[in-house]
């Protein structure tokens, strides 16, 4: 994302999202802070490695806050920042559109012709 000029707001928003996992992670964290294991169970299909990579990118991009609680064993929680929360809110209507058209989208993906 660094050093790029965007053609419009949608171009910039899509660049921040960068793939399917970040949206699902944002959605999961929209309910409140989660530990890594809870997040992995919530985001079905994501590998541990991919979740780690996505969380690092999202933390660097200011979407997610990582808090380490000093205890034994260490406890790490992830939560949305204000910036991440605002993106999550903006994705709400897109998610609603997807729910409304889910059957049609699934049918198209099964039979693209």
N, C-alpha and C positions, 0 to 999 in steps of 0.2 A: 503494500500500500504506500510505502514512502516515496515521495518525490513525484507522484503521479498527479496529473491534472485530469479532473473528471468532466465529462461532457454535460452532466445534469445530476440532480439529486438522487435519482434512481440508480445511476451508475455508481455513485459514491456509496449508497446503501448496500448495493449488491457486493461491492468490493469488501465492505466490512463483514458481511455475512460469509462470503467465501466458501460455499459448499453446503451440503445438507446437514452436517452435524451441528454446526454452530446454532442454527435456528432451533434445533431440538434441545440443545443444552440450555439456550436462553429460556425456552418454554418451561423446561423442568425447573430451572432456578427461579422462575417467576412465582412459584409457590412458596419460596423461602430458601434459606441457606441449606445446603446439602453437603454431606461428607462425600469423599471420592467414591466409596463403594456404593452408597445410596444413589449417587448420580449415575454410576455405571449400570446399576439395575434399572433405573428409570429410563435411560436412553437405550432402548432395545436395539441390539445388533451392533453396537459400537465396541471396538476392541479396546483393551486397556491402553495400548500404545497410542491409538488414535485419540482417545479421550485426553490423555496426557498432552499430546501435541495441540489439540484444539483448545484446551484450557490455558496452556501457555500463551498461545496466540491471542486468545481473548483477554487474558490478563494484560499482555503487552499493549493491546489495543484499547484498554480502558473499559472493557465491557464487564469484566468479572473481577471481583476482589477475592484474594486468597488469604485466609486468616489461619495462622498456626497458633494453636493453644498450647502453651508450655505445660504439658502434663505427661505422665507415663501411662500408657504409650501416647506418643504425640497425636494430637487430634487436629486435622486440617479441614476447614470448612470453606466452601465456595459460595459466593452470593453475587447478585447483580449489583453493579454500581448504578448510580443515577443515570449515566449514559447508557448502560446496558438495559436498564429498566425502560428507558424511553424508546429504545429500539424494539424491545419486547412488546410494548404497547402498540407501536406502529405496525408490527407483524400481526396483531390480532385480527384485523379485517381480512388479511390474506388467508389466515388459518380458517376463518369463518367461510370464506369463499371456497376453500378446499373441502371443508366439511359438506357444504351445500352440494358440491359437484363430485363428491368422492366416487360414487358408483360410476359415473360417466368417465372419470379419469382412469379408474381401474379397468373399465371395459376397453378403453383405448389402449392402455398399456398391454393388455392381453392380446388384442387383435388390432395392431396398428394400421392394417389395410382397410 
